[in-house]
Amino acid sequence: MPDLLIELFSEEIPARMQKRAAEDLQKLVTDGLVEAGLTYAGAAAFSTPRRLTLALDGLTSESKAVREERKGPKVGAPDKAIDGFLRGAGVARDDLEVRDDKKGQVYFAVIEKPGRMAADIVAEVLEKTIRNFPWPKSMRWGEGALKWVRPLHSILCILTDEAGAEVVPLDVDGIVSGNTTRGHRFMTPVAFSVVSFDDYEAKLKRAHVVLRADERAEAIWAEATNQAFALGLEVVEDRGLLAEVAGLVEWPVVLLGRIDDDFLGLPPEVLQTSMKEHQKFFSVKNPKTGRIERFVTVANMETADNGATILAGNQKVLSARLADAKFFWENDLRVAKADAGNGMKPWFDKLRDVTFHNKLGTQAEFINRMAVLAREIAPSIGADPDAAEQAALVAKVDLASEMVYEFPELQGVMGRYYLKAARYSDSVADASRDHYAPLGPSDDVPTAPVSVAVSLAEKIDKLTGFWAIDEKPTGSKDPFALRRAALGVIRLVHSNDFQLSLIGYFEKAFERHLAVPDYDGLPEPDLSDMLDRSIEAKAKLEQAKVDAENMVATAKAASKRFEDMQSIKSADARKTAAVGLISFFHDRLKVFLKDKGIRHDIIDACIAMPGNDDLTLLVKRAEALAATLATDDGENLIQGFKRANNILTQAEEADGVEYSYGAELKYAEEPAEKALFAALDAADAKIAPAMQAEDFSTAMTAMAALRGPIDAFFTDVQVNAESALLRRNRLNLLSRIRNICLSVADLTKIEG
């Protein structure tokens, strides 16, 4: 069985595309080979900036001959049906056989496919793969029609067995396959031949190319951390950047550089972001101070001066970048300090002209709604309402700052710095940084009450707004990240153990989306000082007219925007929309709790209960029910409940009455019957106060204790007794079982 080695050698492949491209190469080639009748023992794909490589072990040397008999239409069938069968089978009419069948004579096609050599199949599959490769972006070059991510230079394709290596003949738009490749572009650019994958990888390494991306990444990280450690410093971990840098070099050379003293006073987040985004540098911090003091860059070659020239060039470019960042930082600080205590008005005013969404208004309108909602939420979570409102009003003003315009990923982070400079309290400043969180499932959840209030207000306003304009997530599409926002609300209230009745907040938020902003018309310009009709006076008059026209146009646009919100016009409509939105939260909650090992039917049983818009209580109820059902008593209780519920439901349907008027102990005859009365009384005495106190664990435990008495009742007592009085009393007793169990959770939704 031969081994197959393929290398597609090109100009530099963007780092972000390499991993996916290697996976696509492996899938397309292996799927094509298997479909053509070849099998293999193992496959591995690799990528460097200049090559995609695929190695297959134990490939079969040829495909097996195949003989297939395919039944066709009846003899005498319409010509169209027969012609279609011929096309599908790939045979001519003369090749068909007529055979007797149960329903008469029918046509049969005998399809014989001879075996093919592996080299022929590989050439066919590889050419198809190259011509149809799914690059996110591709290009043509020269006069050829072939498309590739960057110009493709050579194709290495060999089959190796005991007899040696054989080149698989292949020609793709003049690029002829061979058994040669090249090493590092600068250090070892000469071509060399290979005879196997082991030979290929070893020769590449001698030619200053590390084939495996994980090996390059490990080498970069090890050398960077060693150099930093020697100076008593630490490299700031960034796995995404490490993977990207490993895709930029074939022969990584780690260089440790210094940041000019002029820039060490910049916030560490600014230094780290600027170096990462523009230069792909790793940040190196002083663990004692937390300050970013140096950087690590990774060159693609060794030099005679040990990288001194490369490092000097990088430091020069970095200084220019950081000079820009310092300029933005100082300008922003000047604005923040000058406007201390005045609501960051210069930046807030800019946000009046920034559209949040064309149907939901400007960023300023969004912020104003957030502030009202944050104030309403604050008392329920122990936050100061004034601080929550103030924090919401300034939480997003850094969006108008120069630094965030340059580095959008620093929104919130820079807001905290600017608010601190403007002498806002720590809780207000922290809310600017924290109110976006959590953005993902691994993000930390804010715990400070003011931050939580603002974060909840931001997400709830966004969700209700897009619900109001019917921009809901559909299938896999969620352009406004509403699923993430809902999951963020769930994690905020659950992690902090806050109890909030969300539907009430939803309805108020919907109502605020209908409130047209109050646009005061501009006063008529005073012409008493303009009698001389000077150029300046005319300019003032014209500007006043333009301002007035813009104000009117904005007001009209706002009115039209709110007219479109038909789904929340009335109070009933807002109630319906709020219920629909809480259902969306329940779907997100199922995903959240599934990761915690709680079954969907358990969640459904708890969602069916009153107060299901309090997500914290809902989670506690689900966790308690899951713990109960994990026990033998809980599992068997479900069976007893379902039996009682089924008997009772059938009797009520047959008799046309509802058995819910209360069973009486004086009519009980059997010991098991009397024992069930006592058990139900005891359970009710524990469950009712426990549910009132929202102590679901105690309530579930008391409910599970009914398992034994219920089992004994069904074993020893005949519910449908001959006596009508006994039958009615026992059905009413079953009604007590149902009511007590359903007071804890809707057990009818539990499966199994």
C-alpha positions in Angstrom: 0.0 0.0 0.0 1.6 3.3 -1.0 1.7 6.6 0.9 0.5 9.8 -0.8 2.2 13.2 -0.3 0.7 16.4 -1.8 2.1 19.9 -1.4 0.5 23.0 -3.0 3.2 25.7 -3.0 2.2 29.3 -3.5 2.7 32.9 -2.5 1.9 33.8 1.1 -1.5 32.5 2.3 -3.2 34.8 4.9 -2.8 33.4 8.4 -6.5 33.5 9.1 -7.2 31.1 6.2 -4.5 28.5 6.7 -6.0 26.2 9.2 -9.4 26.0 7.4 -7.6 25.5 4.1 -5.6 22.6 5.4 -8.8 21.0 6.7 -10.6 21.6 3.3 -7.7 20.1 1.4 -7.8 16.9 3.6 -11.6 16.6 3.3 -11.9 17.2 -0.4 -9.1 14.8 -1.4 -10.0 12.0 1.0 -13.7 12.2 0.2 -12.9 12.1 -3.5 -10.5 9.1 -3.1 -13.0 7.2 -1.1 -15.8 7.9 -3.5 -13.6 6.6 -6.3 -13.0 3.4 -4.5 -9.7 3.9 -2.6 -9.2 3.6 1.1 -6.5 4.8 3.4 -5.2 4.2 6.9 -4.5 7.7 8.1 -4.4 11.3 7.0 -2.8 14.6 8.2 -2.9 18.1 6.8 -0.4 20.9 7.5 0.0 24.5 6.5 2.7 27.2 6.4 2.5 30.7 5.0 3.6 29.3 1.6 2.3 25.8 1.4 -0.6 23.4 2.0 0.4 19.8 2.7 -1.5 16.6 2.9 0.0 13.2 3.8 -2.0 9.9 3.5 -0.8 6.6 4.9 -1.7 3.1 3.6 -3.5 4.2 0.4 -4.8 1.2 -1.6 -2.9 0.8 -4.9 -6.0 0.5 -7.0 -9.8 0.5 -6.8 -11.7 -2.7 -7.1 -13.7 -3.6 -10.1 -17.4 -3.1 -9.6 -20.3 -4.9 -11.1 -23.8 -3.5 -10.4 -27.2 -4.6 -11.7 -29.8 -1.9 -11.8 -33.6 -2.5 -12.4 -35.2 -0.2 -14.9 -38.7 0.5 -16.2 -41.1 -2.0 -17.7 -40.8 -3.1 -21.3 -43.0 -0.9 -23.3 -42.7 2.1 -21.0 -42.6 5.6 -22.5 -39.4 6.5 -24.2 -38.8 9.4 -21.8 -38.7 7.0 -18.8 -36.3 4.7 -20.6 -34.0 7.5 -21.8 -33.9 8.8 -18.2 -32.9 5.4 -16.9 -30.2 5.1 -19.6 -28.7 8.5 -18.6 -28.7 7.6 -14.9 -27.1 4.2 -15.5 -24.6 5.5 -18.1 -25.4 2.7 -20.7 -26.9 2.5 -24.2 -30.3 0.9 -25.0 -28.5 -2.0 -26.7 -26.8 -2.8 -23.5 -30.1 -3.4 -21.6 -31.3 -6.8 -20.7 -34.9 -7.9 -20.6 -35.8 -10.1 -17.6 -39.0 -11.5 -16.3 -40.4 -9.9 -13.2 -43.5 -10.5 -11.0 -45.3 -7.8 -12.9 -44.0 -8.6 -16.4 -40.9 -8.0 -18.3 -38.6 -5.2 -17.2 -35.3 -3.7 -18.4 -32.1 -4.4 -16.4 -28.8 -2.5 -16.8 -25.5 -4.3 -15.9 -22.9 -1.7 -15.0 -19.3 -2.9 -14.9 -16.6 -0.5 -13.7 -13.1 -1.8 -14.0 -10.5 -1.1 -11.3 -8.3 1.9 -11.7 -4.8 2.6 -10.5 -4.4 4.9 -7.6 -2.2 7.4 -9.5 -5.0 8.0 -12.1 -7.6 8.5 -9.3 -5.3 10.8 -7.3 -4.6 13.0 -10.4 -8.3 13.3 -11.1 -9.3 14.1 -7.6 -6.5 16.6 -7.0 -7.1 18.5 -10.1 -10.8 18.8 -9.2 -9.8 19.9 -5.7 -7.5 22.6 -7.0 -9.9 24.0 -9.5 -12.8 24.1 -7.0 -11.0 24.9 -3.8 -13.3 26.9 -1.4 -11.1 29.9 -0.6 -13.0 32.8 1.0 -11.2 35.0 -1.5 -9.2 34.0 -4.5 -7.4 35.6 -7.5 -6.3 35.0 -11.1 -2.9 35.9 -12.3 -1.2 36.1 -15.7 -3.3 34.8 -18.5 -4.6 31.6 -16.9 -8.1 30.9 -15.7 -7.0 29.1 -12.5 -8.0 30.8 -9.2 -6.1 30.5 -6.0 -5.7 32.5 -2.9 -2.3 33.8 -4.1 -0.4 32.7 -7.3 0.2 28.9 -7.2 3.8 28.1 -8.1 4.1 24.3 -7.9 2.4 21.0 -7.2 4.2 18.2 -5.4 2.4 14.9 -5.7 4.1 11.5 -5.1 3.1 8.0 -4.2 5.7 6.1 -2.2 5.9 2.3 -1.7 8.6 -0.3 -1.2 9.8 0.2 -4.8 10.3 3.9 -4.3 8.6 7.2 -5.1 6.4 7.8 -8.2 5.3 11.2 -9.4 1.6 11.4 -10.0 1.3 13.0 -13.4 -0.8 16.2 -13.3 -1.1 19.4 -15.2 -3.2 22.3 -14.0 -3.1 25.3 -16.3 0.5 24.7 -17.1 1.6 23.9 -13.5 3.0 20.4 -13.8 3.3 18.1 -10.8 6.7 16.9 -9.6 8.6 15.7 -6.6 10.3 18.9 -5.7 9.7 21.8 -3.4 11.5 24.8 -2.0 12.7 25.8 1.4 12.6 29.2 3.2 12.1 32.1 0.8 15.3 33.9 1.9 17.4 31.5 3.9 17.2 28.4 1.7 15.4 29.2 -1.5 16.8 26.3 -3.6 14.7 23.5 -4.9 15.1 19.9 -3.6 13.4 16.6 -4.3 11.7 14.3 -1.7 10.7 10.6 -1.7 8.4 10.4 1.3 6.7 12.5 4.0 9.4 11.8 6.6 12.0 12.8 4.0 9.9 15.9 3.1 9.5 17.2 6.7 13.2 16.6 7.6 14.5 18.3 4.5 12.1 21.2 5.0 13.4 21.7 8.5 17.0 21.7 7.2 15.8 24.3 4.7 14.5 26.5 7.6 10.8 25.6 7.3 8.9 24.2 10.3 6.0 22.4 8.7 3.7 22.0 11.7 1.8 25.1 12.9 1.6 23.8 16.5 5.3 23.3 16.6 5.9 26.8 15.4 3.5 28.2 18.0 5.2 26.2 20.8 8.6 27.4 19.8 7.5 31.0 19.7 5.9 30.9 23.1 8.7 29.0 24.7 11.4 31.4 23.4 9.3 34.5 24.2 8.6 33.5 27.8 12.2 32.5 28.3 13.5 35.9 27.1 11.0 37.7 29.2 11.7 35.6 32.3 15.4 36.4 32.0 14.5 40.1 32.6 11.9 39.4 35.4 9.0 40.1 33.0 6.0 38.1 31.7 4.5 37.8 28.3 0.8 38.6 28.2 -0.9 35.4 27.1 -2.9 35.7 23.8 -3.7 32.4 22.2 -5.4 34.0 19.2 -2.4 36.2 18.4 0.0 33.2 18.9 -1.9 31.2 16.3 -1.9 34.1 13.9 1.8 34.8 14.3 2.6 31.1 13.8 0.8 31.5 10.5 3.0 34.4 9.4 6.4 32.7 9.6 8.0 29.5 8.4 11.1 29.9 10.6 10.2 31.8 13.7 12.8 34.0 15.3 11.7 35.7 18.5 13.0 39.2 19.3 12.4 41.1 22.5 12.1 44.9 22.0 11.8 47.9 24.2 9.0 50.5 24.3 10.1 54.1 24.5 9.8 55.7 27.9 7.5 58.4 26.5 4.8 55.8 26.0 5.0 53.8 29.2 2.4 56.1 30.8 -0.3 55.0 28.3 -2.9 52.6 29.7 -1.8 49.0 29.3 -4.9 48.2 27.3 -3.9 50.9 24.7 -0.4 49.6 24.4 -1.5 46.0 24.1 -4.2 46.7 21.6 -2.1 49.0 19.4 0.8 46.5 19.3 -1.5 43.6 18.6 -3.7 45.1 16.0 -1.1 47.1 14.0 2.2 45.2 14.5 1.2 41.7 15.7 3.4 42.1 18.8 3.1 40.3 22.1 3.0 42.6 25.1 5.5 42.0 27.9 4.5 43.3 31.4 6.2 43.9 34.7 4.4 41.5 37.1 5.1 43.9 40.0 3.5 46.9 38.5 1.2 45.5 35.8 2.8 48.0 33.4 3.5 47.0 29.7 7.2 47.7 29.3 8.4 45.7 26.4 7.2 43.7 23.4 7.9 40.5 21.5 8.0 40.4 17.7 8.6 37.3 15.6 10.8 37.6 12.6 10.7 35.1 9.7 14.5 34.7 9.3 17.8 34.7 11.1 20.2 37.6 10.4 23.9 38.2 10.8 23.2 40.9 13.4 20.9 38.6 15.4 17.8 40.6 14.4 19.1 44.0 15.6 18.2 45.7 12.3 14.7 44.1 12.2 14.1 45.1 15.8 15.2 48.7 15.2 12.8 49.0 12.3 10.0 47.5 14.3 10.6 49.9 17.2 10.6 52.8 14.9 7.3 51.9 13.4 5.9 51.1 16.8 6.9 54.5 18.1 5.0 56.2 15.3 1.9 54.1 16.1 2.2 54.8 19.8 2.7 58.5 19.2 -0.7 58.5 17.5 -2.2 56.6 20.5 -0.6 59.1 22.9 -2.1 62.0 20.9 -5.6 60.5 21.1 -5.2 59.7 24.8 -4.1 63.2 25.7 -6.8 64.9 23.6 -9.5 62.6 25.2 -8.2 63.3 28.7 -8.3 67.0 28.0 -12.0 66.8 27.0 -12.9 64.5 30.0 -11.2 66.8 32.6 -12.6 70.0 31.1 -16.2 68.6 31.3 -15.9 67.0 34.8 -19.3 66.6 36.4 -21.2 67.9 33.4 -22.3 64.6 31.9 -19.4 64.4 29.4 -21.6 66.8 27.3 -19.2 67.3 24.3 -19.2 63.5 23.6 -22.8 63.0 24.5 -23.8 65.7 22.0 -21.8 64.0 19.3 -23.8 60.8 19.9 -27.0 62.7 19.0 -25.8 62.5 15.4 -24.8 58.8 15.6 -27.5 56.3 14.5 -28.0 53.3 16.7 -30.5 51.8 14.3 -32.6 53.7 11.7 -35.8 52.4 13.3 -34.6 52.8 16.9 -33.1 56.2 16.9 -29.7 57.6 17.8 -27.1 56.5 20.3 -28.2 59.4 22.5 -31.8 58.1 22.5 -30.6 54.6 23.3 -28.6 56.0 26.2 -31.5 58.0 27.6 -33.8 54.9 27.5 -31.0 52.9 29.2 -30.7 55.5 32.0 -34.5 55.4 32.8 -34.4 51.6 32.8 -31.3 51.3 34.9 -32.9 53.6 37.5 -36.0 51.3 37.6 -33.9 48.1 37.9 -31.5 49.5 40.6 -33.7 49.1 43.7 -34.4 45.4 42.9 -30.7 44.5 42.9 -29.4 46.7 45.7 -28.0 49.5 43.5 -28.3 53.2 44.2 -30.8 54.5 41.6 -29.1 57.9 41.2 -25.7 56.2 40.6 -27.3 53.7 38.2 -28.9 56.4 36.1 -25.8 58.5 36.1 -23.7 55.5 35.1 -26.0 54.7 32.2 -25.9 58.2 30.9 -22.1 58.3 30.6 -21.4 54.6 30.0 -21.2 54.9 26.3 -19.8 58.4 25.8 -16.4 57.1 25.0 -17.8 55.9 21.7 -17.3 59.6 20.6 -13.7 59.7 21.8 -10.7 59.6 19.4 -9.2 56.6 21.0 -12.3 54.4 20.7 -12.8 55.6 17.1 -9.3 54.3 16.3 -9.6 51.2 18.5 -13.3 50.2 18.8 -12.4 47.1 20.8 -11.4 49.5 23.7 -15.0 50.8 24.2 -15.9 50.7 27.8 -12.2 50.2 28.8 -11.4 53.7 27.8 -14.7 55.0 29.2 -13.5 54.0 32.7 -10.3 55.9 32.3 -12.0 59.0 31.1 -14.7 58.9 33.7 -12.1 58.5 36.5 -10.3 61.5 35.0 -13.5 63.5 35.1 -13.8 62.6 38.8 -16.8 60.3 38.6 -17.2 57.7 41.3 -15.6 54.2 41.0 -19.0 52.6 40.6 -20.0 54.8 37.7 -16.6 54.5 36.0 -16.6 50.7 36.4 -20.0 50.5 34.8 -18.7 52.0 31.6 -16.1 49.1 31.4 -18.4 46.4 32.6 -21.8 47.1 31.1 -21.0 45.3 27.8 -20.2 42.1 29.7 -20.7 39.2 29.5 -20.1 39.1 25.7 -19.4 35.3 25.6 -19.9 32.2 27.7 -16.4 32.4 29.2 -16.6 36.1 30.0 -16.6 37.2 33.7 -20.0 38.5 34.8 -20.2 41.9 36.5 -21.0 41.8 40.2 -21.1 45.5 41.3 -24.8 46.4 41.6 -24.5 49.6 39.5 -22.6 47.8 36.7 -25.2 45.0 36.7 -28.1 47.6 36.5 -26.5 49.3 33.5 -25.7 46.1 31.8 -29.2 44.7 32.3 -30.7 48.0 31.0 -28.5 48.0 27.9 -29.4 44.4 27.0 -33.1 44.7 27.8 -33.5 47.9 25.8 -31.7 46.4 22.8 -33.8 43.2 23.0 -37.2 45.0 23.4 -36.2 47.5 20.6 -35.5 44.9 18.0 -38.5 42.9 19.1 -40.6 46.0 18.6 -39.4 46.5 15.0 -39.7 42.7 14.3 -36.0 42.2 13.8 -35.9 38.9 15.7 -33.3 36.1 15.2 -34.2 33.6 12.6 -32.5 30.2 12.2 -28.8 30.7 12.3 -29.1 34.4 11.5 -28.7 36.8 14.4 -27.2 40.0 13.0 -27.8 42.1 16.2 -26.5 39.4 18.6 -29.8 39.2 20.4 -29.2 35.6 21.5 -26.0 36.7 23.1 -27.8 39.6 24.8 -30.5 37.3 26.2 -27.8 34.9 27.5 -26.0 37.8 29.1 -29.2 38.8 31.0 -29.6 35.2 32.1 -26.0 35.0 33.4 -26.2 38.4 35.1 -29.3 37.5 37.2 -28.3 33.9 37.8 -24.7 34.5 38.8 -25.6 37.4 41.1 -28.7 35.6 42.5 -30.9 38.6 41.6 -34.7 38.0 41.5 -36.3 40.2 38.8 -39.8 39.9 37.2 -38.7 40.6 33.7 -42.0 40.9 32.0 -42.8 44.2 33.8 -39.5 45.7 32.7 -40.1 44.5 29.1 -43.5 46.2 29.0 -42.1 49.5 30.3 -39.2 49.3 27.8 -41.7 48.7 25.0 -43.7 51.7 26.0 -40.5 53.9 26.0 -39.8 52.9 22.5 -43.0 54.5 21.5 -42.2 57.8 23.1 -41.3 60.4 20.4 -38.4 62.5 21.6 -39.3 66.1 22.5 -37.8 68.3 19.8 -38.2 71.9 20.7 -38.4 74.2 17.7 -35.8 76.8 17.4 -36.9 80.4 18.1 -37.3 82.8 15.3 -34.0 84.6 14.8 -33.8 88.1 16.2 -33.3 90.5 13.3 -32.9 93.7 15.3 -29.2 93.4 15.3 -29.1 92.5 11.6 -30.3 95.8 10.1 -27.0 96.4 8.4 -27.5 93.1 6.5 -23.9 92.3 6.9 -22.4 89.0 5.6 -22.1 87.7 9.1 -25.7 88.4 9.9 -26.9 86.7 6.8 -24.8 83.7 7.6 -26.3 83.5 11.1 -29.8 83.7 9.6 -29.1 81.0 7.1 -27.6 78.7 9.7 -30.6 79.2 11.9 -32.9 78.2 9.1 -30.8 75.1 8.4 -30.8 74.1 12.1 -34.6 74.6 12.2 -35.1 72.5 9.0 -32.9 69.7 10.4 -34.7 69.7 13.7 -38.1 69.4 11.9 -36.8 66.6 9.7 -35.4 64.7 12.7 -38.8 65.0 14.5 -40.7 63.8 11.4 -38.3 60.9 11.0 -38.8 60.0 14.7 -42.6 60.2 14.4 -42.5 58.0 11.3 -40.2 55.5 13.1 -42.6 55.0 15.9 -45.6 54.7 13.7 -44.0 51.6 12.3 -44.1 49.8 15.7 -47.5 48.3 15.2 -46.7 45.3 17.3 -46.5 47.3 20.6 -49.1 50.1 20.0 -51.6 49.0 22.7 -51.1 47.9 26.3 -52.4 44.4 25.3 -50.0 44.3 22.4 -47.1 45.2 24.7 -48.1 42.4 27.1 -48.2 39.9 24.2 -44.8 41.1 23.0 -43.3 40.8 26.5 -44.6 37.2 26.8 -43.1 36.4 23.4 -39.8 37.8 24.5 -39.7 35.9 27.7 -40.3 32.7 25.6 -37.2 33.6 23.7 -35.4 33.9 27.0 -36.7 30.4 28.0 -35.2 29.0 24.8 -31.8 30.5 25.7 -32.2 29.3 29.3 -32.6 25.7 28.0 -29.3 26.0 26.2 -27.7 27.5 29.4 -29.0 24.8 31.7 -28.3 22.0 29.2 -24.6 22.8 29.6 -25.2 22.3 33.4 -26.7 18.8 32.8 -30.4 19.7 33.3 -32.8 18.0 30.8 -35.1 20.1 28.6 -38.2 18.4 29.9 -37.3 19.4 33.5 -36.9 23.0 32.4 -40.3 22.8 30.5 -41.9 21.5 33.7 -40.7 24.6 35.6 -41.4 27.1 32.8 -45.0 26.0 32.9 -45.3 27.4 36.5 -46.4 30.9 37.4 -43.6 33.5 37.8 -41.5 32.0 35.0 -40.2 35.5 34.1 -38.0 35.4 37.3 -35.1 33.5 35.8 -33.3 33.0 39.1 -36.3 31.3 40.7 -36.8 29.3 37.5 -33.2 28.0 37.6 -33.5 27.2 41.3 -36.7 25.3 40.7 -35.2 23.4 37.7 -32.1 22.5 39.7 -34.2 21.3 42.7 -36.4 19.2 40.4 -33.4 17.7 38.6 -31.9 16.7 41.9 -35.1 15.1 43.1 -35.6 13.2 39.8 -32.1 11.9 40.1 -33.2 9.9 43.2 -35.1 6.6 43.2 -38.0 8.2 45.1 -38.2 11.1 42.7 -38.1 8.8 39.6 -40.8 6.5 41.0 -42.9 9.4 42.2 -43.2 10.5 38.6 -44.7 7.2 37.6 -47.1 7.3 40.5 -48.1 10.9 39.7 -48.7 10.0 36.0 -50.7 6.9 36.9 -52.9 9.0 39.3 -53.2 11.8 36.6 -54.2 9.3 33.9 -56.8 7.6 35.9 -58.3 10.9 37.1 -58.3 12.4 33.6 -60.0 9.4 32.1 -62.6 9.4 34.8 -63.3 13.1 34.5 -63.8 12.8 30.7 -66.0 9.7 31.1 -68.1 11.2 33.9 -68.2 14.8 32.7 -67.3 16.2 36.1 -64.2 17.5 37.8 -63.0 15.6 40.9 -61.6 18.4 42.9 -63.9 18.9 45.8 -61.8 17.3 48.4 -61.6 13.7 49.6 -62.8 12.9 53.1 -60.9 10.6 55.5 -64.1 9.2 57.0 -64.9 7.4 53.8 -61.5 5.7 53.7 -61.6 2.0 54.3 -58.2 0.5 53.4 -55.1 1.1 55.6 -53.1 2.2 52.6 -55.8 4.6 51.8 -55.8 6.2 55.2 -52.0 6.3 55.2 -52.1 8.3 51.9 -54.4 10.8 53.5 -51.9 11.3 56.3 -49.0 11.5 53.9 -50.7 14.1 51.8 -51.6 16.2 54.8 -48.0 16.0 56.0 -46.6 16.9 52.6 -49.0 19.7 52.1 -48.0 21.2 55.5 -44.4 21.3 54.3 -44.8 22.1 50.6 -47.1 25.1 50.9 -44.9 27.2 53.2 -41.7 26.0 51.4 -43.1 27.2 48.1 -44.2 30.5 49.7 -40.6 30.9 50.9 -39.3 29.8 47.5 -37.5 27.0 49.1 -37.8 24.6 46.2 -35.4 22.0 47.6 -37.6 21.4 50.7 -40.7 21.3 48.6 -39.3 18.8 46.2 -38.0 16.6 49.1 -41.5 16.6 50.7 -43.1 15.7 47.3 -40.6 12.8 46.8 -41.6 11.4 50.2 -45.0 10.7 48.8 -43.6 7.9 46.6 -44.1 5.1 49.2 -47.7 6.0 50.2 -48.7 6.4 46.6 -47.2 3.1 45.5 -48.9 1.3 48.5 -52.2 2.9 47.6 -52.2 1.7 44.0 -51.1 -1.8 45.2 -53.7 -2.2 47.9 -56.7 0.0 46.8 -59.1 -0.3 43.9 -59.9 3.2 42.7 -62.9 2.3 40.6 -64.8 0.6 43.4 -68.3 -0.7 43.0 -69.5 1.8 45.5 -70.1 5.2 43.8 -69.3 7.0 47.1 -65.9 5.2 47.5 -65.0 5.7 43.9 -65.8 9.4 44.0 -63.8 9.8 47.3 -60.8 7.9 45.9 -60.8 10.0 42.7 -60.9 13.1 44.8 -57.9 11.7 46.7 -56.1 11.3 43.3 -56.9 14.9 42.7 -55.1 15.8 45.9 -52.0 14.0 44.6 -52.2 15.8 41.3 -52.7 19.2 42.9 -49.9 18.8 45.4 -47.4 17.6 42.8 -48.4 20.3 40.3 -48.0 23.0 42.9 -44.2 22.2 42.7 -43.8 21.8 39.0 -45.8 20.7 35.9 -44.9 17.0 36.1 -47.0 16.2 33.1 -44.1 17.5 31.0 -41.6 15.1 32.4 -40.8 12.4 29.9 -40.5 8.7 30.5 
